[in-house]
Each structure stands twice: as C-alpha cells, then as structure tokens.
Amino acid sequence: MPTVFDFERPVIELESKIAELKSFANEKGLSLETEIGTLEQRASELKQFIYGNLTPWQKVLIARHPERPGSLEYIEVMITDFEELCGDRLYGDDAAIVGGIGRFEGRPVTVVGHRKGRDTKENLARNFGMAHPEGYRKALRLMKQAEKFDRPLICFIDTPGAHCGLGAEQRGQAEAIAKNIMVMSALKIPIIVLVIGEGGSGGALALSVGDRILMQEHSVFSVSSPEACASIIWKDSARARDAAEVLKLTAHDLLGLKIADDIISEPLGGAHRDKEEATTLLISAVSRTMAELTAMGRDQLLDARYQKFRKIGVHLVSDSSGA
Amino acid sequence: MVFDFFKKAKYFTVKQDVKRDIPEGLWVKCDLCNEILFTKDLERNHKVCQKCGHHFRLTVEERLHITLDPDSFSEYDAELESSNPLDFPEYSGRLATAQEQTGLREAVITGEGSIGGHRVVVAVMDSHFIMGSMGSVVGEKITRAVEFAQENRLPLIVFCASGGARMQEGMLSLLQMAKTSMSVGRHSEAGLLYISVLTDPTMGGVSASFALLGDIILAEPGALIGFAGPRVIEQTIRQKLPEGFQRAEFLLEKGFVDRVVPRPQMAGTLAGLLSLHERGGV
C-alpha cells in the first residue's frame, strides 16, 4: 500500500473514481468519454492546486516519502559503469553514506551521497541515512581521491542529520563534519550538490559545500530537523510542524536566501509519483551545471565557491555608541 | 496504615540545600560541589572553585581580562548586530533581552591584542548570550577576524563557548559553519597558526566547524564538548551516559584535543605556544 498523505486524499480518491469509471465503461461497453474527460480535467486542476500550494510541513512529508527515489536510484540511471567504493581506512564502512566512481555522460566522476533505506531492513542497515564519523571520513577520502584524479564530484543530500550516539561522539562526529566542510571548500574540482530529500543539519552540510547547490522542488534543507528545532526552541518536539513553517527550509525559500542556486522541477505530486520523469529532470540539470563548471578555470572556480559561502548571512550595522 | 502515617511524620527530613539568605553578589555557590564561595576569592582564582576545581563560565570581558596583556585589546566590528532575517517568532525580543542582560551586541567579540607580548587576533564567545549560538553575525565576525589575521599574517586564537547553530536564523546559521571553516582553511593554507580553546560548552555547529579545526586544540577542564547534546543522546539511546562523557578529559583520551589546560595556566600556555611559532626567532 503506497503512502498517501491526508492532503493528497482528494486527488487519490478522484483518481481511483476515474479508474473505476473507466473499467465500468469498458465492461459495459459504454461510451463515457465526456464524463471521464471532465473528471480527468478536474483531477488535473486539483493536483495543480494542491501540489502548487504545499505548506513547508507538507514538503517535509514529501521529502521524507518512503517511496521517494534516493541516491542509489538516481545513481543507477545517471551514472554508468558505477563502481562502489567502501570504507574510511580508519575504522570501518558506513552504509549510511554511499560513494564510488563512474561516468556521467561519459565523463569519469566521483559520487558520494547519503542513503536512507527503502524498507525497514535496509533502513536498519543504513541507520536511516544518519552517518557516523566513518561515513563522513569515507566521503572525505573519496573526495580527495576525486581531486587527485581530477574528476568532478557529485553529492546527493538526503539525511535527517548526523547520527547521535555514544560511538559517534567517541569517534569524533564534530571533527569529522568540520574537516569535510573545510576540505570541500578548497577542493580543486567542480562540486555539484543535489538536495534530493531532506537535508538536516551538520550531517547534511558535511557533503554540501559545493560550487552549486541544486534542490529538487520538494526537497528541504534545514539547520536541524524540524523536530529537533521545536525541541530546542519550544522544548516540544511535537511542534515540528510549527518549526517547519518558520525555518525557511523549502527550495523556494533557500533560493531566495541565495543558499540554493537552482530548483530542479519534479513531476506533479513529487518525484515518487514518476521516478523516470524525476530522473530525467535531474540529469538535465546536472548536465547543464556540469558544462558550466567544467568550463571555468580552477582559480575562478575556487574564488567563486569562496564568494558564494562568504556572502551568506544577514547583519545590521548599528551606530557605534554601544549596545 | 495509621502507624505508617505517624512514622512518616516522625522521620520527615529537612532538605540539605534550604535556601540560605545570601546577600546578593557577596557569596556564590559552586555548581558542581555546592561549596559556598566568597565572590572576591573566586574572582581572584580566575573563577575556578577553590574546593573542587570547577571552572565557572566566563563572560567575554572576564576572558579578555585574564588572557590578554593589560590594555592591549582593540575590538573589531563592534557595530555588527543581528537582525531577524527569517522573521522568526520572538527572536527580536530574545536578542534585545540578551543584549540588555550581557551588555554585548552579539555572542562573540573579536579583535586583536597581545599575550605575553605576542600580537594575536582573538575571538571570544560568550555563552551568556543566547547560549553563544552562532547566527549570521557570529559567523561574520569570526570570518572577518580570520581574514584579518590572514591578511596581516597573524596567529589566531578562538575561545569557543556555544551551544551550536542558532535555530532562529535557520539555514543562514548552518551556513556560517561553512563560511567560518572556509576562512580558517585559507588561514591555515597561508601557513599561519590557529589555536582553538574549547570552553564550556562547545557543541553542535560550532564544534562541527571552526572549533575543531585548530592546529592546536586546548580545552578547559570539565568543559562539555561534542556534537549532539547529552540530553538528546540520552533520549535517543534511552540510557544514562557514562560519567565524564563529552567532557574535556574524555576528548583528550579519545585524541580530539591536544591538552586540557587549567584556567590559571591558560595565558602562559598560549604565550608559550605563540612564542614557538614566532618567525625569524628572537
């Protein structure tokens, strides 16, 4: 049974009515085309309306949709000759982050990305896409390797956040994330960051310091998960919906804040409703961006990356008479 | 039942920590060992409890006072102030209250001064200002200080004290991690020294950025240092954390800090380290 959200119910109900009517017409040999046409028209309008006016919280739900394509689904189609590479060479391999090398439109690239599970079993194996330090250190190793062999880097962002637990702290979760951020900011290769689901906190940022941050239409990126934010601000994680409304976490909001560089359209209703179309749209965005970045000189690329992050933030300049 | 009732009444105990009538400001109770300390003595001891060695949290002013050579400090970017870029509910009010309570414009003060005669760029965070959280202004001031240090080929010392990224500025706060780390990376590439001093608490988005990127990382005894907060971890794993978990000594043992330095020795240690990095020798 596919996951259906409350706000989608009118669409789903109408679509099933149409399907019913069609099979009824077939069975009885009736011609109901006009009626069906009207209903289909209504369904399409309803979809446009509902999916065009999603609240931030509804976007969070779509970004977390269990059937939403993740990094591996996109890699499978986008990247040919993909070879997965594992391990951080220090402690272990972390399945919450996948990485490897392959070709994008014929050009060798390095790919790293968070990986949530598609079912309970995979989710347990991949810790729901929440990485330990070894995951970030694996990513770091592959990023440096990409630089050594002068391959562009593509990162997929899809994580609720870094794992929070004893082992993660003991092995230096903070240090691992900090190191990734610093190293990425100066990697001498083009870096394309694709936010494909939810980007949560430092655990997402650890793979996000790129030349371009492209966000899928229904993806979100936030300073912490709405649940964690609600718990910090209001001491009540149940107010996640309220937090989502004020955090400015949608692709549209982040384009406005100049954090996202572009929005990649999704099929109506979200990537999970038409995976093929979603992948096509993603590929064409990456293709365009790749051409742009590979045409830039190394120094120009690095300067632009520095400027991109350097400029982020809003402050006032008050008179100097003291606070 | 009745006997139980009388029994209980007989044995009712007086709590040990009944509020004593302490004149405001003259005495202070140690958070750790509950010892009542004479404020003047505590201040003379760099706000370290004489009985148990607990390091009280410092204000920026206190930190600058005990660290820098007298009258050597000059502040940068004092005029930078936070706005409420996301129109986050109640944020403007919280900023105003924090400013009023601390007398600071934001959670970090940056500038330059000298330690043992060595010129240095410093940034000092203050946990009394919205838990030292990092929003746009904290990130901007630290980045400008790092850039100034790089342009002028000066060493950099950051005293970290922060709960992490400031929720009320959302992604703008998260991206300050990238901005600050990036500038620290360039400073490092230029062959310059960055000493990070972790004080209580150094958590979240600050520990996961510039705080843990120092060439040399020192910590104050007992400082809480980590990525996820201890309460969050306890809720997630549903068990109590071991004694001393995420404390400075724990990080030393795990290899994430170079030294745990008691506060009275901090300025001397910093002066020594700065001296060892002076170019051209004496």
Contacts between the chains, C-beta under 8 A, distances in Angstrom:
chain1	res1	chain2	res2	distance
A	162	B	208	8.0
A	162	B	227	6.5
A	162	B	228	7.7
A	164	B	227	7.4
A	164	B	228	3.7
A	164	B	232	5.7
A	164	B	233	5.5
A	164	B	236	5.2
A	165	B	228	7.7
A	165	B	233	6.2
A	165	B	236	6.3
A	165	B	237	5.6
A	166	B	233	7.1
A	166	B	237	6.7
A	166	B	241	7.4
A	166	B	245	7.5
A	168	B	227	7.1
A	168	B	228	7.4
A	169	B	226	5.1
A	169	B	227	6.4
A	169	B	228	6.8
A	169	B	233	7.1
A	169	B	245	7.3
A	169	B	246	6.0
A	170	B	254	5.7
A	171	B	254	7.6
A	172	B	212	7.7
A	172	B	254	6.9
A	172	B	255	7.9
A	172	B	256	5.3
A	173	B	208	7.3
A	173	B	226	7.6
A	173	B	227	4.0
A	173	B	228	7.2
A	174	B	207	3.8
A	174	B	208	4.3
A	174	B	211	7.4
A	174	B	212	5.3
A	174	B	225	7.8
A	174	B	226	6.4
A	174	B	227	4.1
A	175	B	208	7.9
A	175	B	212	4.5
A	175	B	256	5.7
A	177	B	208	4.0
A	177	B	209	7.8
A	177	B	227	7.1
A	178	B	177	7.8
A	178	B	181	6.2
A	178	B	207	7.4
A	178	B	208	5.1
A	178	B	209	5.2
A	178	B	210	7.4
A	178	B	211	7.3
A	178	B	212	4.6
A	178	B	213	5.3
A	179	B	212	7.8
A	179	B	213	7.3
A	181	B	177	6.0
A	181	B	178	5.5
A	181	B	181	4.4
A	181	B	182	7.7
A	181	B	208	7.7
A	181	B	209	6.2
A	182	B	181	4.3
A	182	B	182	6.9
A	182	B	184	6.6
A	182	B	185	4.4
A	182	B	213	5.7
A	183	B	185	7.6
A	185	B	178	6.5
A	185	B	181	6.5
A	185	B	182	4.0
A	185	B	185	5.8
A	186	B	182	7.5
A	186	B	185	5.4
A	186	B	186	7.6
A	186	B	189	7.2
A	201	B	165	7.7
A	201	B	174	6.8
A	201	B	205	7.7
A	202	B	165	7.8
A	202	B	174	7.3
A	202	B	177	6.5
A	202	B	204	7.2
A	202	B	205	5.8
A	202	B	208	4.3
A	202	B	209	7.9
A	202	B	227	7.2
A	205	B	174	5.8
A	205	B	175	7.7
A	205	B	177	6.0
A	205	B	178	6.5
A	206	B	208	7.9
A	208	B	178	7.8
A	209	B	178	5.1
A	209	B	182	7.5
A	221	B	171	6.2
A	222	B	170	6.5
A	222	B	171	6.4
A	222	B	174	7.7
A	223	B	165	5.2
A	223	B	167	6.1
A	223	B	169	7.7
A	223	B	170	5.1
A	223	B	171	5.7
A	223	B	173	5.3
A	223	B	174	4.3
A	223	B	205	7.8
A	224	B	165	7.4
A	224	B	167	6.8
A	228	B	232	7.5
A	229	B	167	5.0
A	231	B	232	7.9
A	232	B	167	5.5
A	233	B	167	5.5
A	233	B	168	7.5
A	246	B	86	6.6
A	246	B	87	7.8
A	246	B	88	5.5
A	246	B	89	6.2
A	246	B	170	7.9
A	247	B	86	7.3
A	247	B	167	7.9
A	247	B	170	4.7
A	247	B	171	7.7
A	248	B	86	5.0
A	248	B	170	5.0
A	248	B	171	6.7
A	249	B	170	6.9
A	249	B	171	7.0
A	254	B	171	6.1
A	257	B	85	7.8
A	257	B	171	6.4
A	257	B	172	6.5
A	259	B	171	5.3
A	259	B	172	7.7
A	259	B	175	6.1
A	306	B	182	6.3
A	306	B	186	7.7
A	309	B	175	6.5
A	309	B	178	4.6
A	309	B	179	5.1
A	309	B	182	5.6
A	310	B	143	7.1
A	310	B	179	6.0
A	310	B	182	7.2
A	310	B	183	7.7
A	312	B	136	7.9
A	312	B	172	6.4
A	312	B	175	4.3
A	312	B	176	7.5
A	312	B	178	7.6
A	312	B	179	6.1
A	313	B	135	7.9
A	313	B	136	3.4
A	313	B	137	7.5
A	313	B	139	5.7
A	313	B	140	5.3
A	313	B	172	5.6
A	313	B	175	7.3
A	313	B	176	6.3
A	313	B	179	6.9
A	314	B	83	5.7
A	314	B	85	3.9
A	314	B	136	5.1
A	314	B	169	7.7
A	314	B	172	6.3
A	315	B	80	5.1
A	315	B	81	6.7
A	315	B	82	6.5
A	315	B	83	6.8
A	315	B	136	5.2
A	315	B	137	4.8
A	315	B	140	5.5
A	316	B	80	7.4
A	316	B	81	4.5
A	316	B	82	7.0
A	316	B	83	4.9
A	317	B	79	5.1
A	317	B	80	6.4
A	317	B	81	7.3
A	318	B	79	5.4
A	318	B	80	7.9
A	318	B	81	4.6
A	318	B	105	7.2
A	319	B	79	7.0
A	320	B	78	6.1
A	320	B	79	5.0
A	323	B	81	7.7
A	323	B	99	5.1
A	323	B	103	6.4
A	323	B	104	6.2
A	323	B	105	4.3
